[in-house]
Amino acid sequence: MLLVKAEYKNIATEKLAEILSDHVELGFRVWMYNKRIYAIFRLSSISSLRILTEKFRELRIKFNFYRIEEVSEL
């Protein structure tokens, strides 16, 4: 299981939450601070992260992953 922390630009919080709800595990968080959107979410594998990354690129969403770490499933 991966825990991902990321920053986004050019997207509304509602739209990001909608995209994440289709691709990540339950219990993600999305918030806005200083006109930037941040999110913390869990993914099951690196391949899931690649699929999500391609989705962001396809939609031309600017993003930056701050931390990706492997965590145990709880």
C-alpha positions in Angstrom: 0.0 0.0 0.0 1.3 3.5 -0.9 0.6 6.7 0.9 0.8 9.7 -1.5 1.0 13.4 -0.6 0.6 15.8 -3.6 0.0 19.4 -4.6 -2.2 20.4 -7.6 -2.9 23.5 -9.7 -5.5 24.3 -12.4 -8.2 22.1 -10.8 -11.1 22.7 -8.4 -11.2 20.7 -5.2 -14.5 19.1 -6.2 -13.1 17.9 -9.5 -10.0 16.5 -7.9 -12.1 14.7 -5.2 -14.2 13.2 -8.0 -11.1 11.9 -9.9 -9.6 10.5 -6.7 -12.8 8.7 -5.6 -12.6 6.7 -8.9 -8.9 5.7 -8.5 -7.8 5.5 -4.8 -8.7 3.7 -1.6 -11.4 5.1 0.7 -10.4 7.8 3.2 -8.5 10.3 1.1 -8.3 14.0 2.0 -8.4 17.1 -0.3 -8.0 20.7 0.9 -7.1 24.2 -0.4 -4.4 26.5 0.9 -3.0 29.7 -0.7 -4.8 29.0 -4.0 -3.3 25.5 -4.3 -5.0 22.2 -3.8 -3.4 19.5 -1.6 -4.3 15.8 -1.2 -3.4 12.8 0.8 -4.5 9.4 -0.4 -3.7 5.7 -0.5 -3.1 3.5 -3.5 -2.7 -0.3 -3.7 0.3 -0.3 -6.1 2.8 1.6 -8.2 0.7 0.6 -11.3 -2.3 2.3 -9.8 -0.2 5.4 -9.3 0.9 5.3 -13.0 -2.7 5.1 -14.1 -3.7 8.0 -11.9 -0.7 10.1 -13.2 -1.7 9.4 -16.8 -5.2 10.6 -16.0 -3.8 13.9 -14.5 -1.6 14.4 -17.6 -4.5 13.6 -19.9 -6.6 16.3 -18.2 -3.6 18.7 -18.2 -3.6 19.1 -14.4 -0.4 20.4 -13.0 0.7 18.3 -10.0 3.7 17.6 -7.8 4.1 14.5 -5.6 5.7 15.6 -2.3 6.0 12.2 -0.8 5.3 8.6 -1.8 5.9 6.0 0.9 5.1 2.4 1.4 2.8 1.8 4.4 1.2 -1.2 5.9 -2.5 -1.9 5.3 -4.8 -0.9 8.2 
